Structures are given as structure tokens and as C-alpha cells.
Amino acid sequence: MDILKSLGHPEEIFNLFKFKMGGCSTVMRKLDYESMSESLRTCYLYLNQTSRSFAAVIQALDGELRHAVCIFYLVLRALDTVEDDMTIPMDKKVPMLNDFHTFLYQDEWRFTESQEKDRQVLADFPTISVEFRNLAKEYRDVISDICHRMGVGMAEFLDKKVGSMKEWDLYCHYVAGLVGIGLSQLFSASQLEDPEVGRDTEMANSMGLFLQKTNIIRDYLEDIQVGRAFWPQEAWSQFAGRLEDFAQPEKLDSALSCLNFLVTDALRHVPDVIAYLSRLQNQSVFNFCAIPQVMAIATLSTCYNNPMLFKGVVKIRKGQAVTLMMEATNMRAVQTIMAQYNQEILQKVSHTDPTRDKTLRILALIREKSAVSQSNLPSRTAHLSPMYLSAAMLLAALSWQYLSTTAAQAQGTGDMKGQ
């Protein structure tokens, strides 16, 4: 199915096969689990169970930073699970969020009443907290501080909806910007990156906000269906009486206008993202930071002015994701990717869109910061020879034939069983 979705993109088919044949090793190394303590192995098990996006790049980090970021992720996953669990009464949840950072130093604290899918990280929190306490003090101090600040912020937004655009920035700061700040401080603490990376909290915050806003924009329908509302009222109230109205077919024009408004707001963080990435020196840290960011701009390009966002799930193709993962390993490649998706969005900007002028301004700024002129913009397939492209198309055709034959055989077997 992944191959079929990439039929019109032969470079993605090539990269899917390359990835399966070992190309993933450039960003996804295998860990030596035998040398780990039992509790640390369990932590990595939980990491792979709870993270769809970050497990691979976390495990590819160098040295002791890998363990620090793994534990950081699991601590915040546990905190986030408390926030998301609607079965926990408010009078119990608020103190838990405010005090969560103190549980890191309590040997036996655990919470076994959660109904969330990731409840295991709470039920077995002692395994995570013991590995937290095994980290060097400079890592513990960062993780504890960010956990404290995030818990307080989450508690603040439990009983209120995101109203103004400033509140949207504040909410995203609490749940993602602080993650960017904490990670940056861990990078510097590990001495793999310059101290300035950890000190520049504004750029680190932008890294988190760009990812979080992309997720919020993409997940409109899923959130609405379960009664969550993260699109800021200041934005959607310009185009509809209720946020839920955007899911109605007759409100499509208004829905697209609001969608494009929010995508434009998210794009304003891209110049900071480019500047932040340009500072990084360690290859594993660069991959860790760059891959989610290029996937985010690819996702925004897919979402921009897309009616399907209000009807179902909108996401980038697996072949597209694999290609981005394998390519985004140096600054020049990231600039090229940013510039190309920037151009894709530019081509979708409608002459009648209310946010058109603002969108064009931020796209022009991104193009300038990417430092890649359109006349010299290389094709993402430029490195593939005609032979490779032909081979990719042949593989696609053979795969299609194989899948069709298999389906036909399965249907025939099913018919025979039914007789």
C-alpha cells in the first residue's frame, strides 16, 4: 500500500526500498540492549511503545545524551497522560500536574488508575524514575525543571479553552516550547553542542511551537470528534459561529480560510527553525532536530487549503516521510527541503484568501532565510539517474501486479470456502 501511494513519486519508491534494505541505518542505529540494566531496557521498550515519531531519532543520539532524552521523553509522556485522562477528577488532577516533578524523587510513586492508552508509563513509573535518578545531575536538573513548568502550565489550561492567538502561543509553549527548551539545555549539558544552544530559549521555543501547531492544525477533525478544541477562538470566530461548523460541507470556504490563517501563523516560526538548525554541530543532534521539522513543513504543505482536513485524516505518505528522513542530514539539504515545500504552499495560495498578503510575506521571508534561489533549486530527484527512476517504476508496476494477483487469489479462495 505504501508503494501504491507513491506511484507518482518514483524517488519515494526508490527510497522505500533503500530504507528497507538498510538505508535506515544512517539515522536509526541498533542499540546494545545487553549492556543495559533491566530497568533501562524497559524504558526503551516503553519509548518504542509510546512514540511513533521520536523513538528512532532518540535512539540514534550519541553517548549519554541518548539515555537522558529517552528518560526526558518518558517523564513528559507520563505527565501528558495525566493531562489527557478525562477520568481523573479535577480536584485530583490539578495537584498531580503541579507536583509531578516531585514524583521523580519518590522511589515508589506510581498511578494505576489511568484509562489512557499509555497508562503503562504511569503504572510503572518507578522504573522510569529510578533511571531518572541514575542520570548525571545536570540532566536531572533540566528534566525536573521542565517537568515542573510544564505541569503548572497544563494545570492552568485544564479549565479554560484557548482564546486569543497569544494564549495559543502560551499553550503551545507549555506543552511543546518547553520541550524544545529542555532538549536544547540537554544538548548543551552533554557538551555535544555549544552552550549558546541551551541559552537561546526563544529559538528553542520556536522549534517546539512549530511542531505543536502543525499537529493541532492537522488533528482538527480527530479533536472535534472527541470533544477537544485547540484551534484558538480568535482565529476560528472570524469565520464561523462554532469551531465544529467547519466540519459541515456548506462551511468549507470558511473552514479553508481559517485553516490557511493558522498555517500562516505556524509558518512564522520557520525562520527561527532554520537559524536554530544552522547552529548545531553534532550529527546525531542535527538529525534528531531536523527530521521532525522537515516533516512538519511537509505536513503543513499537505494541509494548506486542503478540504480533506475537514473530512478525514491528512498526513504525508510513508515514502515521503522516509525520503525526508534519509535526506535531512545536513543544513543544505534542509534548506532545499524547506524552500521546496515553501514553493508548494506558494502555488496553493488563492487570490481570494483573506490571509493571502500575510502568507506571501512569510513565504518570502522563508525563501530568503533558506538561502536557496528558485533558479538554482535542485529537484529532490536530481540525484537519481534515469536508470534508477525506471527501476523504481518497474518495481512499482511489479508490486502492483503482485498485489493484484494476491488479492485475486485471496478472493477466489474466499469464494471457494463460501460454496
N, C-alpha and C positions, 0 to 999 in steps of 0.2 A: 504493500500500500504506500509506503514511503517513497518507493521508486516511482510509482504511478503519479504521485502528486508533483514530482519533479520532472515529468516528461518534457516540459517546455524549457527546462533549465539543465542542459547536459552537464555543465560543470558541477552541479549538485549531485548528479548521479555518479559521476567520477569520484567525487569526494566521499559519498556514502560508501562506495566500495573500498576506497582507500582507507577510510576510517575503520571499517570492519576488518580490514586486512592488517591493521596495526598502526595506522596513521594517528590513532588516538593517543599513542604513547608520547607524543610531543607535549600534550597538556594533561594527560591522565596517567600518571605513573602508578605502578603497583606498590603497595606498602608491604613492609616486612612485619606482618602481624605476629609472627612467632617471637619477636623480640619485645613485644609489648606486654604490659601487665594485663591480667584478665579484665580489670575494670576499664582500662584504656581501650582494649579491643571492643568491649561492649559499647563504649562511647562512639567508636567509629561505625559500629553496627547501627546504632540509633541515628547517626548522621546520615547514613545511606538510606535508612528507612523514612526519614522525615524531610529530606531535602531533595527536590527534583532538579534544582538549578545549580546549587553551590557545592554539593558533595564532591564532585570530580575536581573542581579547581581548588577547593580547600586541601584535598589530599595531595595535590601537586605542589603545594608550598614547600619551601626549603626549611630544613632544620627544625628547631624547637618552635618556630612560628606556626608550623602546621598544627601542632597539638594545641597551642594557645587559641588559634582561630577556631578549631574544632570545638573546644570547650565553650568558647565565647558564643558560637552559634547555638549550641545545645542549651546553654543557660537562657539565651534570649528566646529560643523556641519554647522552652518551658514557661517563661514569662508570658509570651504571646498566647500560649494555650490557655492560661488562666484568663487573660483578657477576652478571648474568643468564646469561652464556655458560658453560654447563656443560662445554664442550670445552676451556676453558683450565685447565691443571693448577693445583692449589692452590699449589704452590711458585712458580708464576709469577704467579698472580692476586693473592695477598696483597700482594707488593711493588708491583704495579701500582696497586692500590687505595690503598695507603698513600702512594705517591709521585705520584699522578695530578696533584695540584696543581702539581707542578714541571714537568710537560709543557707547561703553559700558556706557559712562558717558553722553550721549546725550539722553534726555528723549524721543524725538520724531523721532529719526533716524530710517528709515526703507527703504527697497529696494523692489519695487513692479514690477520690470521689468524682473525678472529671469524667465527662462523657465524650470528650473530643477525640478525634482520630489519633492525635499524637499524645494521648494521655500517658503513654509509657514513660515519657521523659519526666513526668511529674511523679508517677508511681515509683519509679526507680531513681529518683533524684539523688539519693546518697551515692550512687555510682558516679554521677556527674560531679557532685560537689567534692568528692574525695580527689578526683583528678584535677579539679579546680585548685584545691589546696596544695597539690603537688607542683603547680606551676611556680615559676620564679615570681618574686614579689612585684616586680614592675608590671608583669602581665596581670596578676591578681588585682592590683590597684586599678588598672584601666577597666577591667571587666566589671568589678564591683561598682565603680563609679558610674559607668554607663548603664548598668542594670538598675541602679538606684534612680537615676534621672529619667530613664525610660518608664519605669514603673509609676513614678509620680505623674508623668505626662499622660500615660494611659488612663490612670485613675481620673485625671482632670476631664478627659473626653468621654468617660463612660456614660454620663447622663446628659450629654449635650451633642447636638449634631454639628457638623462642620458648616459654619455660616459664611463668613467672608473669605476672600482669597487669602488674606493674612492668616486666618485660622487654618486654612488648608495647608499653607506652608508650615504652620506651627505643628499641626497634627503629623504631617509627613516628617518633620524634624524629630518628633518624639519617637516615631516608630521606625524610621529609616535613616534620617540625617545623623542621629546619634550613633547608629551602627557605622556609618561612614567615618565619623569622628573617632570612634573607638578603634576601628580597624587601622586607621592611619596612625594612631598612637601605638598600636601593637607593632606595626611595621617599623616605626622608629625605635621602639623599645628593643626590637630584635637586632638592631643595628644593620639590618639589610637595606634600610632606607635612611635618608638624611633626616635629622631632627626637624627640619622645616616642614616635612610632610606631615608630621604629627601636630605641629604648631598651627598650621593654616586650617583652622576649623571651618572657615567659610567655604573653601573649595571642597573639603571633605563632606560638608553638609550637602552641597550641591550634588555630589556623587550619589548620596542616598536619596535625595529628593527626586532626581531624575528617574531612578528605578521605581520608587514607590508610586509616583504619579502615573508612570506608564502602566503599572499593574492596576491601579484604581480605574484608570480610563478603560483599559481592556476588559475589566471584570464587571462592567456596568450591569449586564443582564443577570449574571450569577448573583451579584449582591442584592439586586432588587428582588429577585425571586425568594431570597431567604430573609428579607426584611432589613438588610443593611443599606446604609446610604452614606457614601463617602464623596460623591461629587458635591462641591461646595454650592450652597444655596445662592450665593451672589452670582454664580455663573448660570445655573440652570433656571433661576427665576426670571432671567431676561428673555427666556424662550418658551417657558411653559408654566402652568399653574402648579403642577406637581412633577416631581422627578420621575415618577412612574409613567407619566404621559408619553415619554419618549419611546416606550415600547409599543405604542399604538401606531399602526401604519399611516394614519392620517396626520400624524405629528412628525413625519420623517424629516421634512425640511428643517423644522425647528430643532429636532434631535441632532441633525448633522451640523447645524450652526453651533450648538453647544459643544458638541464633540470637537469640532475644529478649534473652538475657543480654548478648550482645555489642552489640546495637543500643542497649540501655540505656546501656552503658558509653560508646559513641560519642556519645550524646546529651548526656552531661555536659559536652561541650566547647561546646555551642551558646550558653550564656550568655556565654562569652568571645568567641565569634564575633560575637554581637550587639554587645557592648561595643567590640570592635575596629573593626567597620564604622562604628559611630557616630562614631568619631574622624576618619574620612577626610574630606578636603576637596576633593580634585581629582576631577572627574567620571570621567575615564578610569581612575584608580586604583580608584575605588569600583566601577565596572563590572567591572574585572579581578578584584577580590576577591570581590564579592558574587555574581556569576553562578555560579561553581563551588560556592559554599556553599549556595545555594538548590537547586541541582541535587542536591547531596549529601543534603540533608534530604528531598527528594522521592524520592531513591533509597532511603533508609532506610525511608521510609514504605511504599514498594513491597515492600521486603524483609521488613519486620516480620511475623512469624507467617505467612510465605508458603511453603507446601510446595514451590512451583515452584523455589525457590532450590536445592533438592537434586536437581532433575531436569533443569534446563536453564538457559538464560540469562535472568536477570531484569534488566530495565532500563526506564527511563522511556520513554514514547512520544516520537517526534520532535516531534509537535505540542506536547506538554507541555514539552519542552526549549526549543523556540522561544518559547513563551509566557513561560516563566521568563526567558529571555534578554532579551526585549523589555520585561518588566515590572520586573525587579530593578535599576532605575536610580536609586532613592532610598531613604532609610532607612525611610520609612513603608511603602513597597511591600514591602521586605524583611521588616519586622516582620509585615506582614499575611500574607505567604507562609509565614514561619516558624510563625506562630500557626495557620494553616490545616492545614499538614502535621502540626503538633503535635496538633491535634484529630483528624486522621485516624488517627494512631497510637493516640491515647487510645481511640478507638472500637473498635480491634482488640485491646485488652488483655484477655486471658482471665482469668476469675475463678480459674482453676486454675493459671495460670502461676507458676512458682516465684519469678520476679523481679518479680511484679506490684507489690508495695509500693514497691520501689525505682524502678520505671518510672514509677509515678504521681507520686512525689516529684519526679523530674527533669522530667517533663512540666509539673507545676505551676510549677516554677521557670522553665522556658522561657516559659510563658504569662505569668508575671509580668514577665520581662525583655523580652518582646516588646511589653509595654505596649499590648496591643490586647485590650479586653474582648470576651468572646464575644458579648455582646448587641449590640455595635456592629461585629462582624466583617463586613466587606463581602464580598460574593460576588466571586470573581475574574471573573465575567461581568457584574458590575453596570454596567460602563461600556459594555456592548454593548446597543443598543436591540433591541426585538423584531424590527425590520426586518432588522438585521444578523444576528441569530440565525436568522431564517427564510432569509435569503440563504445563510448558511453551510450550513444543512441542505439547501437546494436544490442548492448546489454539490456537496455530498456525494452526493446522490442522482444527479445528472447524472454525476459522476465514476464512481460505482458502475456506472451504466448503460453508460458509455463503456468501462470496463474489461471488463465482462461481454461486451459486443459484440465488442470487440477479441479477447478470449480465444476466443470462439466462432468468429470468423473465422479465427483462427490454427489452431484445431483442425480446421476444415473444410479449410483449405489443407494441413495436415499429412495429413489423411485422403486427399485427392486425390493427394498425392505418393506416398502409400504404395500406391496402387492400381496 
